Amino acid sequence: MTNKTFLAAALLVGVLVTAAPAIAHPHVWVDAKAELVFNPKGEITAVRNIWRFDEAYSAFASQGLDTNGDGKLSTEELKPLADINVESLKDYAYFTFITAGDGKDIDFGKPTEYWLQDQGGRLILFFTLPTKEPVKTAGKIKLEIYDPTFFVAFRMIDDKDGPIVLDNAPAACSAKTFRPPDMDPAAAAALAAIPADQRNLPPELQLLADDQTNGADITCH
């Protein structure tokens, strides 16, 4: 494992393990999409995450990974970075959270499949995150995708299928997407003043970061 590859993984999860220039919160921007996987009983069994990283992070993280020098990054060339990132993300709950209708936080197992690919200079991470137990959909289910420290800024994106896809869900299930509110300039400036090597935010700024959540409320009637 090279220092550069390890640092790229560390930046993804918001932990700097070596010296780097002072940089603001957030440092990494991610366009996110999620697919909730249902079993034949109508229970949620996994979340498929699709994360597209910003150009600056993608360029930094992928330096030196074009091992055959063809000017392209294959899935195979990106596999070492994907391995490190996914392994590191487990310490941060994969930035993925499900709360059941009774308010219980749902636990996840290890990703069952994952890979990175390059799309026009932006890295996209795909990974399937299974729940440890099937999640019954009685009551409202909340899916949230965010970094509590706001080192990584997630934003759910719209495409032809929408930001949230319900895979094999009962017909009576629907998803209502939510995104973080726009941050006022003073709050953004205060966060920007936090150095990159300071993971934990001061309490007053943590309250601001707590509002920067993405996801969906899932309802099955």
C-alpha positions, 0 to 999 in steps of 0.5 A, a space after each residue: 500500500 503506497 502512502 498516497 493510496 492510503 492518504 486518498 482513502 483517509 481523505 474519503 473517510 475524513 481522517 488525515 494520516 499524514 501531513 497535508 495543506 490546510 483545507 476547509 470543511 467540507 473537503 470532498 463532495 459526493 453526488 449520491 444515489 441509493 437503491 433500497 433492496 427488498 426481499 419477496 416478503 417486502 422487507 429491506 435487505 440491503 442498500 446499494 450506494 452509488 457515490 460520484 466524487 468531485 473532480 479534485 478528489 478523483 484526480 488526487 486519489 487516482 494519481 499513479 493508478 494507471 499502471 498500464 499507461 493507456 490514459 484510462 483507469 480500469 476497474 482492475 487498476 482502481 481495485 486497490 483503492 476500492 479495497 482500502 476505501 471500503 475497509 476504512 468506511 466500516 469505521 464510519 458506518 459507511 456514512 449510511 444509516 437506517 432507522 426503523 419505524 420504532 426508532 431503532 437503528 439498523 445494523 449493517 454487515 460487510 459490503 457484499 460487492 463493491 468496485 470503483 470506476 472512472 467516468 470522465 475524470 470522476 471516480 464512482 464508488 459502487 457498493 452493496 451494504 446488506 442489513 444484518 437482519 431483514 428490516 420490516 417496513 411497518 411504520 416509516 423507515 428513514 434512510 440517511 446518507 451523510 458524514 456527521 463531521 461534514 468533512 465529506 459533503 453528500 448531495 442526493 442527485 436526480 436522474 431518470 430513476 430519481 435519487 432513491 430507487 426501491 428495488 423489488 419493493 411492494 407496490 404500496 411502498 414509496 420514498 420521499 427524498 430529502 436534502 440538506 438546507 442551504 447553509 448561510 454564508 456565516 455558517 459556511 465561513 465558520 466551517 471553512 475555518 476548521 483545518 482538515 486535520 481536526 475531525 471533531 467539530 466544536 459543538 456549535 458547528 456540529 449542530 450545523 453539520 447535523 442538518 446536512 443530511 440526505 436520504 429518504 422517508 420510506 412508507 409502505 401502506 
